[in-house]
Amino acid sequence: MTAALTRARGKFHKELVDRETLSLSLDGVASNADKSQKTSSSIASSIADELSAQVIEKKLDGQRAGKQFEEAVEGFLAEVFPLFNSLRPGDWSVENVGGSRAEYQISKYEPYAHLADLANAIKENRNLASVLGNSYEISPDILVLRKPESDEVINSNQELVDAESGRHAVIRMVNQERPIVHAIVSCKWTLRSDRAQNARSEALNIIRNRKGRTPHIAVVTGEPSPSRLASLALGTGDIDTVYHFALPELIKAVDGTQNDEAISMLSTLVSGKRLRDISDLPLDLAI
């Protein structure tokens, strides 16, 4: 019997194909390829063939493709992550807030509730904006949230908490009722121009502006080029890990190019634990 995680991965890929996020042009160029780069086109086309992508007359524009990729990642996590309750118990939810940039979404949750006051202060005093720049701005795509627990749940096996102690812990509903950010997932269908640096800058803002434990910080991408993946995945201190939407298929495609530089770079990313498959993400979030 096929495992639930494997079934969900297949469903994730099918959604990308059915909604034409991943597709092939009439001349065989995949929708996530940079057609000006031979290696990128070759790798992307191989992955698209492996996942049974369809040939269409015109690929989706970048904004729509990016949004649909976010929705597919959200659906995958919402389906799979709660199944690992034996590893990470809790009352979980997965929210795609990427389309709500007008609202400062992150300030609705712990440990970032204080940022709402900062954002309001900056609106009232533009001099603050010139001093702080965008160092406080966090505009996530997907949030994995845990609701605080009632004392009845916490004390279900034995009396662990009472009115005398633990009065500031955010996990206790008696102390506060805002959901807690467990993970922030950024979705990049492709990695063009400065997108890698944008992801890094936001990750640093996530780390600097928290008032509590740092959430998991992950990026999921469909980028086929190992060199562009390296621009985001190499190095530590900001993003936890980069996850590819189809890593085994990517490895097979890169090996097929017989491009020693691309093969070596991808091997470095995988063996160096900087690049993993989308199916690894729910398990990593359970740590």
SVG drawing of the C-alpha trace seen along z (x, -y; Angstrom):
<svg xmlns="http://www.w3.org/2000/svg" viewBox="-10 -62 42 64">
<polyline fill="none" stroke="black" stroke-width="0.4" points="0.0,0.0 1.4,-3.4 2.2,-5.7 0.1,-8.8 3.1,-11.1 3.8,-9.5 0.2,-9.8 0.1,-13.5 3.3,-14.2 1.7,-12.7 -1.5,-14.7 0.6,-17.8 2.3,-17.3 -1.0,-16.4 -2.5,-19.7 0.4,-21.6 -0.1,-19.8 -3.9,-19.9 -3.9,-23.7 -1.2,-24.2 1.3,-25.7 3.7,-23.1 3.3,-22.8 5.2,-22.5 5.1,-25.0 4.5,-24.0 8.2,-23.9 8.9,-21.8 10.0,-24.5 8.7,-23.9 6.9,-26.7 9.5,-26.9 12.5,-27.0 14.6,-30.0 14.5,-29.3 17.5,-31.5 19.6,-28.9 20.1,-25.6 20.8,-23.7 17.8,-25.2 15.5,-24.3 16.8,-20.7 16.4,-20.0 13.0,-21.6 11.7,-19.8 12.9,-16.4 11.1,-17.1 7.9,-18.2 8.0,-15.0 8.6,-12.8 5.5,-14.4 3.3,-14.1 3.0,-17.8 0.7,-18.8 1.6,-20.8 -0.4,-24.1 -0.4,-27.1 0.5,-29.7 1.9,-29.3 0.5,-31.2 1.8,-34.6 4.3,-34.7 2.0,-36.1 -0.7,-33.6 1.7,-30.7 3.3,-31.9 0.0,-32.1 -1.1,-28.7 2.2,-27.2 1.6,-28.8 -1.9,-27.2 -0.5,-23.8 2.1,-24.0 -0.5,-25.1 -2.8,-22.2 0.0,-19.7 1.1,-20.9 -2.5,-21.2 -3.2,-17.6 0.0,-16.0 1.4,-17.8 -1.5,-17.1 -1.0,-13.4 2.3,-13.5 0.5,-14.2 2.4,-11.3 5.7,-13.3 4.3,-16.8 1.0,-16.9 -1.1,-20.0 -4.0,-21.9 -2.5,-23.0 -3.6,-25.1 -1.9,-26.1 -2.7,-29.5 -1.8,-31.0 -1.5,-34.8 0.5,-35.6 -2.4,-37.4 -3.1,-39.6 -0.1,-41.9 -2.2,-45.0 -2.7,-43.6 0.2,-43.1 -0.7,-39.4 2.3,-38.3 1.3,-40.7 -1.9,-38.6 0.3,-35.8 2.9,-35.1 5.8,-35.9 5.2,-38.9 2.1,-40.6 4.2,-43.6 4.9,-44.4 1.4,-45.8 2.2,-48.6 5.5,-49.3 3.7,-49.4 1.2,-51.9 3.9,-54.0 5.7,-54.2 2.5,-55.2 2.1,-58.1 5.8,-59.1 7.4,-58.7 10.8,-59.6 10.8,-56.2 10.4,-54.6 13.6,-56.4 15.5,-55.0 14.1,-51.4 13.7,-50.9 12.2,-47.5 14.0,-45.8 10.6,-45.1 8.6,-44.0 7.6,-40.3 5.3,-39.3 5.1,-35.5 3.4,-33.3 2.4,-30.4 2.2,-30.1 2.0,-26.9 0.2,-27.8 -0.4,-26.1 -3.3,-27.2 -2.5,-27.6 -3.7,-24.8 -6.2,-24.9 -5.0,-23.9 -7.4,-20.9 -5.3,-19.5 -2.0,-20.4 -3.0,-18.6 -4.7,-15.6 -2.1,-13.1 -1.1,-14.8 -1.3,-18.1 1.4,-20.1 0.3,-23.7 -1.9,-25.8 -2.4,-29.5 0.9,-29.7 3.4,-29.2 3.8,-29.3 1.8,-32.5 3.6,-34.0 4.0,-31.0 2.3,-31.6 1.3,-28.0 -1.2,-28.3 -4.6,-29.6 -5.2,-31.1 -2.3,-33.5 -3.1,-34.5 -5.3,-33.2 -3.4,-34.2 -2.1,-31.3 1.7,-30.7 3.8,-30.8 5.5,-27.4 6.8,-27.8 7.1,-30.4 7.2,-28.9 8.2,-31.1 7.2,-29.8 9.2,-30.7 8.0,-28.9 11.3,-30.1 14.3,-32.0 14.9,-35.0 16.8,-38.3 16.8,-39.2 14.3,-36.7 16.9,-34.7 18.1,-37.8 14.5,-38.8 14.0,-35.5 17.2,-35.8 16.3,-39.4 12.9,-38.3 14.4,-35.4 16.7,-37.7 13.7,-40.0 11.9,-36.9 14.8,-36.1 15.5,-39.7 12.0,-40.7 10.7,-37.8 9.8,-37.9 10.2,-34.2 11.4,-31.1 12.4,-31.4 9.9,-29.6 11.1,-27.2 12.0,-29.2 11.7,-27.3 11.6,-28.0 9.9,-25.8 10.8,-26.3 10.3,-24.8 13.5,-26.3 15.4,-23.8 18.8,-25.4 21.3,-24.1 23.3,-27.4 20.2,-29.4 19.2,-27.0 22.7,-27.4 22.3,-31.2 19.5,-30.6 20.4,-27.3 24.2,-27.7 25.1,-29.3 23.5,-29.2 22.2,-31.6 19.0,-32.7 16.9,-30.1 16.7,-26.6 16.4,-24.6 15.3,-25.0 12.9,-22.4 12.5,-21.4 9.1,-20.6 10.5,-17.4 14.0,-16.6 14.4,-13.0 13.1,-14.1 15.5,-17.1 18.5,-14.8 17.6,-12.4 17.2,-15.4 20.6,-17.0 22.4,-13.6 20.9,-13.4 22.5,-16.6 26.0,-15.2 27.0,-18.7 29.7,-18.1 29.3,-21.6 25.6,-21.2 25.9,-17.7 28.6,-18.7 26.6,-21.7 23.4,-19.8 25.3,-17.0 26.9,-19.6 23.5,-21.1 21.9,-17.7 24.8,-16.1 25.4,-19.4 21.8,-19.2 20.8,-22.5 18.3,-21.1 15.6,-18.6 12.4,-17.3 8.9,-18.8 8.0,-15.4 10.8,-16.0 9.2,-19.3 6.3,-17.9 8.8,-15.6 11.2,-18.5 8.4,-20.6 7.7,-17.9 11.1,-18.4"/>
</svg>
